[in-house]
Amino acid sequence: MADSEGMNQAQAHAGRAGDESSAAVRAELSALQAEVASIRDKLSEFSAETYEVMRERAGTAAAYVHEETASVAGAIREHPATATTLMTLIGGIGFAIGYLVASTSLEQKQAWYRRYY
């Protein structure tokens, strides 16, 4: 009988210890949930501010690009021959650079090819 009383007391003590540790875990979880909610709120505020700043800057950049495009289009309308000559010259220079790069890489490929065959 003494053994059964000792067992009951041990079980009761273990039950109280389990309840205390369970309560501690619940308290820790609630603290973590509160901290996550706080971080989420701060992040939301930061995101809203960042969005507003980026929206303003994008609007300013779009207006600037529109103005510059209109300026270039106006210059091309006023001087079509000069614009055509300039575009042809730029195209020719681009073609020459591309041709030189391609011929240089062709020589390197042939050298690589000869090394192994």
Secondary structure, DSSP 8 states (H G I E B T S, - for coil): -HHHHHHHHHHHHHHHHHHHHHHHHHHHHHHHHHHHHHHHHHHHHHHHHHHHHHHHHHHHHHHHHHHHHHHHHHHHHH-HHHHHHHHHHHHHHHHHHHHHHHHHHHHHHHHHHHHH-
